[in-house]
Amino acid sequence: MPPAGPVSTVTAPAGRITGFEERGARVFLGIPYGQAPVGELRFRPPEPVGPGEIDATRPGAAPLQVIRPRPDWAGQGREEPMGEDCLNLDLYAPPEGRDPAPVIVHAYGGGFQGGSAGSGAIDGAAFAARTGCLLIRPNMRTGALGFLHLAEHFPELSATNRGMLDLALALDWARENVAAFGGDPGRITLVGMSSGSFTATALFGAPEPPPVHAGWLMSGPASRIVLPETGAAIAEGFLERAGVRPGDLAALQALPVETILQAQESGLASDLGERNAPGGRTLGIVLDGVTLTRHPMEALTAGAGQGAGLVFGSTAEEARMWYAFGIMGETDAAKLRQTIARFAPDRVEAELAALEAAQPGASPAAHEEAFLTERIYAGPARASAEAQRQGGGAGASYTFGWAPSGELAKLGASHGFDEPFVFGSAAPYMAGSPDALSLAAEMEGALVALAETGQPGWQGHRRFG
């Protein structure tokens, strides 16, 4: 249940929307921005929803996903329903009476398999009240429902990247409605984390680039695009496990959600290298020629994002978490070579020599971790910023280097650790640390300045923490 507080009602193009006031902000939860993607709309692009009387006092449904245990230090997030009818968004607005507020639309991470508008250590009400920015957090389809490439098996389902189209529709909703909440539709900044960032960045390769004036994109640069043949092979395995014949659309759209999740999860890799290498067993943005017509790196270089100030970030030890939690298993010299060969089969010896020069005497696991951090996240982040600069934009990049101490020191500056800092919070595992709190204030200030001006506060590359 939402906290008790005064009612706040707004009349917008989307309808008469009733939320509540909380800690100096106006909060609206679960606003529908698309029709329920169920029945004949399952596995299809989102459809906009008409205006109506909207009770926005409770969270809407999170997308269908397998809920995995989270360690206490990561925070447990809020309780929220879950289901296919998930095209809704949360909106946190500063008090009325201020100048039109910069708008931030946040796309959550979750490996293209999970996440929600309520996930992560982000306090939307506190952020809006503190910064004067208007924050929107949309729910979008994940997993097979959002990203399974079915076009080769079902020609009528040619639009693959449905989760990306959900985000695009949420951006359209924002542009049409934020003025009614005190937001500035001409200053929309797109913020993404991990798979949410890959999705946000991919929009620049869509037929119509996103209507944004800035972006802050964490651990999800203009890379990791799935080729159609890889996506088709993953879909073929999914259909076999689900017991659906290619072409039987009625059977596909009638699958129980439990079957969808089981068929999805059993076909995907957990190893970070296997997931992210070309041809990997993973879900993601597919170069389908319909919703994504150009590789986003190519699109940025050609000027698709020249009107937006884009910041691409990565953490210093992105891959560390997979090792700390034992997901990667044992890494010996043979596995290290195998991992490198997945990405750079013609450069195995050169990459091994470079890793040894950077970390003399380090273990194969340490070398593999460093290789995956650079190959998947850090290198592409710098390259994406450079591509945008080549295309006439103001691209910038950063490395986040702050790491916790004590028993959590083993995690280093791991994947996702910068996200709470960007929103002014030293997440649960860092709360109370003076240097963490000051860094959170610095990074939040950098995001707010980007949202206000559309320009990064630095040129080239910098380090936070």
N, C-alpha and C positions, 0 to 999 in steps of 0.2 A: 504494500500500500504506500502511496506517496505521503510525504509529511503533510500534516494539516497546515493550511495556510490560506490567505485570502485568494479568492478566485480571480483569474485573469482571463478575459475574453477578448478575442481579436476577430475582426471580420476581414477576410482575405479572399482572393479569387478562389481558393480551395474550399471556402465555406466559413461558417461561424465556428470558431475553434476555442474551446474552453480548457484552460490549464490552471496553473496555480502559481503563487509567488513563494519563493524559497530563498532565504539567505541573500536577499538583495537582487535576485534575478527572477525573471518570468520563465516558467518551465512548462513545456508542452510535450507530452509523451505519446508515442504511438500514432502519430498523424499518418493516415494512409496517403501514399503518393502514387500508388499503382493498384490495379485490380488484383485480386487474389490469383496467383499463377497456378491454378489447380484445374483439374478436369481437362478440357480441351486446350487450356492455356498452359498446361504443364509442358516443360521443355520448349517453350516458345518465348519470343521477346516480350517484355513487359508492356502492358497497356495502361495508359493514364486513367485515373479515376476521376469521376465528376465531383462537383462541389456538394457539400452536405453539412449537416449539423454534427460536429465532431467533438466527442468527449476525449480530451487529451490529458487525462489525469492519471493514466496507468500505462505502463510499458506495453508496447505491442509485441507480437510474437517475434522471437529470434528465428533465424533460418534453421531448417532441419539439419542436424549434425549429431555426431557421436560426442557425448560429453565426457571429457577425460579429466581425471583427478588433477588438481593443481596444488603445488606446495603452498604452505601457509604464507611464506614470504612473498609470494606473487599476488596475494590478495584474491578473494573469491568472487568479487563482482556482485552484482545485484541478482536477486531472484527474478526470473522473467519466464513467460511462457515460450514455447517453441512450436513451430509448425510451418507448413508450406505457405500459408497466408502471411507472408513476412514483409511485404513491400510497404514498410512504414518507417517513419523517422522521428527522432527526438530533436527538439529545438530548445535551446537555452538562450534567452534574450536578456540584455541589460535592461535596467529600468527605463521606463518611458521618459521622453522629454530630452534625451540626448540627441546630438547630431546623428545622421544616418550612420549606422555601425558597420564596420568591416565584417564580412561574413566568412566564416571558416566551415568548410564541409569536410568531415573526417571519415575516411574509409578504413575500417579496422583490418587487422591481420588475422591469420589463422590457417596458413598453409593451403588456402583454397578449399579447406575442408571444415572450417569452423569460424568462430568469432561472432560478435553481435554489436549492436549499438550500445549495449551496456557493458561490454567487456573492456578490460584494461583499467589502469589506475588513473582515470581521467574524471575529475569532478566538474561536470559541465556547468552547474549552477555557480560554483565558486569562480570558475574561469570567466564566465560572462560578466559576473558582478565586478570582478577585479580588473578586467582588461577593457571592458566596454565593447568587446567583440560579440557577435552573434554566432553561436556554435550550432551546427546541424550534424547529427550523427545518424545516417540512414542504415537500416537493415537491408541486406542484399542477399540474393541466393548464393549459396556456396555448394561445394561438392558437385556430384553428378548433375543435380538439378540446375546448377549455375554454369558449369563449364564442360560437361561431357560433349565431345565432338561427334555428333550423330549424323552429320550431313551425308556421309558416304553410305550409311545404312538406311537413312530416312531422308530422301531428297527434299521433302517438304519442311524439314527442320534444318534449313541451311544456315540459320543464324546461331553460331556456336556460343559466343561469349555472352551468355544471358546475364551473368552476374555483372559484367562490365556495362551492359545496357541498362541494368537496374541503376547503377551509379549514375549513368548519363541522364536517366529519367529523373533521379533525385536532384541532380544539378539543374535540370529544366524547372522542376518544382521550385527550387530555391530562387531562381532568377525571377519567376513569376510571382512569388508570394512574400519574399522577405521584406519588401517595403512596408507591408502591413504590420510587421513586427518591429519596425524601426531599423531594418537592415538596408544596406546599400547594394542593389543588384548589380551595380557596375564594379563592385570590389569583392569578388568571390575568390577565396583562396582555397585550393584543394590540398588537403593534407592526407597522406596515406602512410600506413605502416605495413611492411612486409608484403603479403599477398594483396592487401589493400593498396599499397603503393605501386606494385607491379600493375594492378588493374587501373589505377589512376593514370600512371604514365602511359599505358597502352592507349588511352583515349586520344593521345596526340597522333596515333596512327589510324584512327577511325576516319570514315569519310568526312565527318564534320568534327574538327577538334573541339575540345570542351570550352565553354564560355567562361573562362576563368582569367583573372589578371595576375595570379601568382600560384605557386605550389611549393609545399614543403614535403619532400618525398623520402621516407626513411626505409632503408634496407629493401628497396624495391625499385631499382632504376629501369632504364629503357632497355631491358634485356630479358632473358628467360622467356622467350616466345616459343610455344610448342608448334612444331610443323604439323600440317594436316595429316600426313601419313602416321606420325606418332599418335596423334589424337584419335585417329580412326582405329588403330590397333588397340588402344586402351578401351575404346568404346566397344569393340568386338568382344574383348574379354568380359566386360561388364554385362553385355547382353547374354553371353553364354552362362555366366553365373546366375543371372536373374531369370533365365529360362524364357527369354523373349526372342522370337525369330526376327531377323532384319526385315523391315517393312511392315511389321504388325504394330502399327501405331496405337491401336486401341489397347493392345496388351501392355505396351510401354506406359501409356497414360493411366492405366488401371493398376500398376504395380503398388503393392503395399509399401509404405514408407520404410518399414523394417527391411524389406527385401532390397530396396534402393540403397540403404546404408550398408547392408552386409555386402552386397555386390560391389559397391564402391570401395569400401575399406580393404577388402581382401585382395584387391588388385593393385594397390599402391605401395611404393617403397617407403621405408622409414629412414634409410641411410641418406644423409644430407647430400652426399656426392651423387648417388644414384638418382635421387629426386631431381636434381638441378642440372645434370649433364644433358647434352643433346640426346634425345631419344629416351630420356628417363621415364620411369613409371610414376607419373604424377599427373595431377590436374593443373590447369593453368590457362593463360591466354593463348588462343590458337590463331594462327595466321590463316583465317578461313576465307579471306577474299571478299567477305560480305560485311561483317561487323568490324574487322580489322583488315584494311586493304594495303597497309604499308607497315613494315617493321618500325616500331616507334623510334629507334635510334636513327634510322634513315629519315623518318619524318621530321625529327628535331633538326637534323643537319640541313634539311631542305627548307626550314623556316616555319614549320607547323606551330612551334611554341614561341615565336619571336616576340609576340605581344605580351608574354607572361614572364615574370621573374621566377625562375625555378631554382630551388635548392634541393640538392641530392645528398643524403647523408648515409653514413654507415658507422658501425661501432668498431672499435679497435680489435675486438676478439669475437666477431660475429658467431663463429662456429663453436665457440667454447661450450655453450650450453648443451649441445648434442653429446659432447664427450663427458661432461660433468654428470649427466643423467644416464650415462651408459647406453645411449641409443646407438652409438656407432660401433659397439662391440670392440673386439681386439684389433688393433692396427699394427701389423708388422711391415717389413720392407716390401713384401709382395703386394699387400693391400694398398700401400702408398703408391706403388707403381700403377696398380690397377686404377686407382682414383684419378691420378694424373692423366692416364691414357684415355679415360672417358672424356676428358675435356680437350686434351692436347696430345693426340697420339703420336704426332711427329716431333714433340718437344719434351719427351719424358726425361731424357738425360739432362737437357738444359735446365728444366724446371727443378730437378733434383739438385743440381749444382747450385742454383740460385737459393734454394731453401737452405742448403747446408751453409752457404756463405752468410746468410742472414741469421741463422741460428746454429752455430757450430756445435756439433755433438748432440743436438736435440734428438728426441725419440722420433720414430716414424709417426706416432700419433700427433706429436707437436707439429711436425712438418705438414702432416695432412691437414690439421686444423688451420694452420697459417695459409696453406694453399687454397682451401675452400673459402676462407674469409676473403682473400684477395680476388679469387676467380669469380665467385658468385656475387659478392656485394661491393667491396671497396673499389676494385678496378672499374667495374661498370658504372659505379656512382660518379667517379671522376670523368669517365668517358662520356656519360650522359650530359654532365655539365658542359664539357667541352663541345659536344655536338650541338647543344643549344646555343652556345656562343658562336659557333660557326654558322648557325642559322640566323644570326642577327639578334639573339636574345641575350639576357643577362644571367646566364647560368652560373651557379656557384655550388661548391660542395664542401663537406666537412667530415671529419672523423670525430666520433664521440669516444673519449678515452677514460671517463670516470669509472672506477670499479669499486665495489663494496669491500669492506674489510671483515675481519673475524671469520666466522665459519662459512660465510658466503664468498670469501675471497676467491675460492676455486672457480667461480663463475666469470671472473674478469669483467671487462666491458663487453657484455654479451649481447646477443641479438635481442632487439626490442628494448634495451635498457634506456635508450634516449627518449622514448615516447613520453613517459610521464614528465620528464624534465621539460620537454617542449611545451607541455601544458601547465608548467609552473608547479609541478608536484614532485617531491622526492619520494617516490613510490614506497610502499610499506616497508620494504627491506632497507630503505635508506633514510627514512624519516628521522629527524632530529640531528642529523649530521650537518654541522655548520657549512662545510664546503659543498655538500650536496644541495643544501637549500639555496646557497648563493648561486650555484651553477644553474639550478632550476629557474631562479629569477632572471638570470642572464639569457637563458635559452628562450624562455617565454617572451622576454622583451624582444628578442630577435624575430620570433614568429609574429608578434603583434606589429612590429615595424614593417615586416614584409606584407602583412595583411593590409596595413594602412597605405603603404606607398607603392606596392607592387614591385619593389626592388630589394634584392638581398643587401644586407648591411656590410658586405665585404666582397672583394673580387677574388676569383680563383678559388683556392682551397684554404681552409683553416681547421683548427682543432678546438673542440670544446672539452674541457676537463683534462 
